[in-house]
Amino acid sequence: MGDFRRLKVWRRAKDLSVLIYKLTANGHFAKDFGLKDQLRRAAISIPSNIAEGDELDTNSQSIRHFYISKGSIAEVLTQTIIAQEIGYIDKSKFNEIETECRAISGMLTRLIQARKSTNPKP
């Protein structure tokens, strides 16, 4: 536990959020307030929960927040699948987002396992 800004997973999640914000500021997204807002909330939740989890006092509290981040990744991926299917984003941009979501999810899985191993259950 410590400075969440040093976590590579937090930096990648933050960069994904910035990408989502920029992507949803233009085109079809600009007028679709429901999908735009939902996607932005899910994206911002990923690094926010990583940061909060890293700053908490116990590994069990941290792990809970890391799992919430993983759930938000699934939301972002689902919403970008829909956005791609309705023509809001092209296949190339979707692939970029999907790749980042999968990478961040994998990094969180490894972080969770590391935190679990330093706090084994009795």
VOBA-1610 file (N, C-alpha, C; in pm, whole numbers, padded with zeros to 5 digits, always signed):
BEGIN
Met+00083-00117+00000Met+00000+00000+00000Met+00088+00124+00000Gly+00044+00221-00076Gly+00126+00340-00083Gly+00081+00432-00193Asp+00175+00481-00269Asp+00148+00579-00374Asp+00091+00510-00498Phe-00041+00516-00512Phe-00108+00448-00623Phe-00058+00495-00759Arg-00008+00617-00767Arg+00040+00670-00895Arg+00161+00595-00948Arg+00225+00518-00862Arg+00340+00438-00904Arg+00297+00303-00963Leu+00171+00267-00943Leu+00122+00139-00996Leu+00101+00150-01147Lys+00166+00062-01221Lys+00151+00062-01367Lys+00005+00039-01406Val-00065-00045-01332Val-00205-00073-01364Val-00290+00053-01346Trp-00260+00134-01247Trp-00334+00258-01229Trp-00308+00354-01345Arg-00181+00365-01386Arg-00146+00455-01496Arg-00216+00414-01625Arg-00219+00284-01652Arg-00286+00237-01775Arg-00436+00260-01767Ala-00494+00237-01650Ala-00638+00259-01632Ala-00672+00408-01645Lys-00588+00492-01590Lys-00608+00637-01604Lys-00600+00678-01750Asp-00503+00625-01823Asp-00489+00656-01965Asp-00611+00607-02045Leu-00664+00492-02009Leu-00785+00442-02073Leu-00901+00538-02048Ser-00913+00588-01927Ser-01019+00684-01895Ser-01007+00811-01978Val-00886+00859-01992Val-00863+00979-02074Val-00903+00951-02219Leu-00865+00835-02271Leu-00903+00796-02406Leu-01055+00794-02422Ile-01124+00734-02325Ile-01271+00726-02330Ile-01332+00866-02327Tyr-01281+00953-02241Tyr-01334+01089-02235Tyr-01316+01160-02369Lys-01201+01148-02430Lys-01177+01213-02559Lys-01266+01152-02668Leu-01277+01023-02668Leu-01357+00952-02768Leu-01504+00992-02760Thr-01555+01008-02639Thr-01697+01036-02622Thr-01731+01185-02632Ala-01632+01269-02654Ala-01656+01414-02664Ala-01703+01456-02803Asn-01694+01367-02899Asn-01723+01403-03038Asn-01817+01303-03104Gly-01858+01339-03223Gly-01937+01248-03305Gly-02070+01211-03243His-02110+01088-03267His-02238+01038-03217His-02245+01042-03064Phe-02134+01016-03000Phe-02131+01015-02853Phe-02171+01151-02794Ala-02134+01256-02860Ala-02160+01390-02806Ala-02308+01414-02781Lys-02394+01349-02859Lys-02539+01369-02845Lys-02607+01256-02768Asp-02539+01146-02750Asp-02598+01031-02679Asp-02556+01039-02532Phe-02628+01122-02458Phe-02588+01149-02320Phe-02592+01025-02231Gly-02687+00936-02254Gly-02698+00817-02171Gly-02577+00726-02183Leu-02544+00686-02306Leu-02430+00596-02326Leu-02299+00666-02293Lys-02287+00792-02334Lys-02165+00868-02306Lys-02138+00875-02156Asp-02241+00914-02081Asp-02223+00929-01936Asp-02195+00794-01868Gln-02266+00691-01909Gln-02245+00558-01850Gln-02104+00508-01877Leu-02059+00525-02001Leu-01924+00480-02038Leu-01819+00560-01963Arg-01839+00688-01951Arg-01743+00771-01877Arg-01738+00733-01729Arg-01854+00710-01669Arg-01857+00671-01527Arg-01785+00538-01505Ala-01811+00442-01594Ala-01745+00312-01581Ala-01594+00326-01598Ala-01552+00405-01697Ala-01409+00422-01723Ala-01338+00490-01605Ile-01400+00592-01550Ile-01338+00666-01440Ile-01334+00581-01313Ser-01426+00487-01303Ser-01432+00400-01186Ser-01310+00306-01178Ile-01253+00273-01291Ile-01141+00178-01292Ile-01021+00235-01215Pro-00961+00347-01259Pro-00846+00398-01183Pro-00884+00450-01045Ser-01006+00500-01031Ser-01049+00552-00901Ser-01051+00443-00796Asn-01103+00326-00830Asn-01108+00216-00734Asn-00970+00154-00711Ile-00886+00156-00812Ile-00748+00111-00791Ile-00679+00203-00690Ala-00695+00333-00709Ala-00633+00430-00619Ala-00688+00415-00477Glu-00819+00408-00466Glu-00879+00393-00333Glu-00834+00264-00267Gly-00834+00156-00341Gly-00792+00028-00286Gly-00648+00029-00239Asp-00563+00094-00316Asp-00421+00096-00279Asp-00397+00178-00153Glu-00482+00271-00124Glu-00464+00358-00008Glu-00530+00304+00119Leu-00605+00196+00111Leu-00675+00144+00228Leu-00580+00066+00318Asp-00626+00043+00440Asp-00540-00013+00544Asp-00513-00162+00533Thr-00604-00238+00476Thr-00584-00383+00473Thr-00590-00437+00331Asn-00524-00549+00310Asn-00528-00613+00180Asn-00669-00654+00142Ser-00748-00699+00238Ser-00884-00742+00205Ser-00967-00624+00154Gln-00950-00506+00213Gln-01019-00388+00163Gln-00968-00351+00024Ser-00839-00359+00006Ser-00780-00327-00124Ser-00830-00421-00232Ile-00830-00549-00202Ile-00873-00650-00299Ile-01017-00625-00342Arg-01102-00590-00247Arg-01243-00562-00280Arg-01253-00451-00385His-01175-00345-00368His-01177-00235-00464His-01117-00275-00599Phe-01017-00361-00596Phe-00960-00407-00722Phe-01061-00491-00800Tyr-01142-00568-00728Tyr-01249-00644-00795Tyr-01355-00550-00853Ile-01385-00443-00784Ile-01479-00345-00838Ile-01424-00286-00968Ser-01294-00260-00971Ser-01230-00211-01093Ser-01246-00312-01207Lys-01229-00440-01176Lys-01247-00543-01279Lys-01390-00542-01332Gly-01487-00520-01244Gly-01626-00511-01288Gly-01648-00391-01379Ser-01584-00281-01347Ser-01595-00162-01431Ser-01530-00183-01567Ile-01425-00261-01571Ile-01364-00295-01700Ile-01464-00371-01787Ala-01536-00464-01727Ala-01637-00539-01802Ala-01747-00444-01854Glu-01783-00344-01774Glu-01881-00245-01819Glu-01828-00167-01939Val-01705-00120-01931Val-01646-00045-02041Val-01641-00130-02167Leu-01600-00253-02153Leu-01592-00341-02269Leu-01730-00364-02329Thr-01830-00390-02245Thr-01966-00411-02294Thr-02017-00287-02367Gln-01997-00172-02308Gln-02048-00049-02368Gln-01975-00014-02498Thr-01848-00047-02507Thr-01777-00020-02633Thr-01814-00123-02740Ile-01849-00244-02700Ile-01902-00341-02797Ile-02030-00284-02859Ile-02118-00234-02773Ile-02243-00175-02821Ile-02214-00054-02910Ala-02124+00032-02865Ala-02089+00152-02943Ala-02035+00115-03080Gln-01956+00011-03087Gln-01902-00032-03216Gln-02013-00090-03304Glu-02103-00167-03244Glu-02210-00230-03323Glu-02312-00129-03375Ile-02329-00017-03306Ile-02424+00084-03354Ile-02355+00194-03435Gly-02226+00178-03459Gly-02154+00268-03547Gly-02094+00392-03484Tyr-02087+00395-03352Tyr-02027+00511-03285Tyr-01875+00508-03292Ile-01817+00390-03290Ile-01671+00378-03303Ile-01639+00272-03407Asp-01524+00287-03469Asp-01486+00188-03570Asp-01417+00069-03505Lys-01398-00033-03584Lys-01341-00159-03535Lys-01200-00139-03479Ser-01123-00053-03542Ser-00986-00027-03497Ser-00984+00033-03356Lys-01069+00133-03331Lys-01074+00196-03199Lys-01127+00097-03096Phe-01227+00017-03136Phe-01278-00085-03044Phe-01167-00183-03007Asn-01090-00228-03105Asn-00981-00322-03077Asn-00879-00263-02981Glu-00850-00135-02996Glu-00757-00068-02905Glu-00810-00069-02761Ile-00937-00036-02747Ile-00998-00034-02614Ile-01006-00174-02556Glu-01045-00270-02637Glu-01053-00409-02590Glu-00918-00460-02543Thr-00814-00430-02618Thr-00679-00473-02581Thr-00639-00413-02446Glu-00667-00285-02426Glu-00635-00220-02299Glu-00717-00278-02184Cys-00845-00301-02208Cys-00930-00360-02103Cys-00876-00496-02060Arg-00843-00579-02155Arg-00791-00712-02123Arg-00656-00704-02049Ala-00571-00613-02093Ala-00441-00598-02027Ala-00458-00549-01882Ile-00542-00450-01862Ile-00564-00395-01728Ile-00629-00500-01638Ser-00724-00574-01692Ser-00788-00680-01614Ser-00686-00786-01571Gly-00598-00824-01661Gly-00493-00921-01627Gly-00399-00868-01521Met-00364-00741-01532Met-00276-00680-01431Met-00345-00677-01295Leu-00474-00647-01295Leu-00548-00647-01168Leu-00556-00787-01109Thr-00575-00886-01192Thr-00578-01024-01144Thr-00447-01059-01074Arg-00336-01021-01134Arg-00205-01047-01073Arg-00186-00966-00944Leu-00235-00843-00942Leu-00225-00761-00822Leu-00308-00821-00709Ile-00427-00867-00741Ile-00513-00932-00642Ile-00445-01056-00585Gln-00388-01138-00672Gln-00320-01259-00626Gln-00201-01224-00537Ala-00129-01119-00573Ala-00015-01078-00490Ala-00061-01030-00353Arg-00169-00954-00349Arg-00221-00906-00221Arg-00277-01021-00138Lys-00340-01118-00205Lys-00392-01235-00132Lys-00278-01316-00072Ser-00168-01328-00142Ser-00057-01410-00095Ser+00015-01345+00024Thr+00003-01213+00039Thr+00066-01148+00153Thr-00026-01142+00273Asn-00149-01188+00255Asn-00246-01187+00363Asn-00329-01317+00357Pro-00262-01433+00373Pro-00336-01559+00362Pro-00440-01575+00473Lys-00548-01644+00439Lys-00653-01669+00537Lys-00608-01779+00634Pro-00647-01768+00763Pro-00605-01869+00863Pro-00675-02002+00840
//
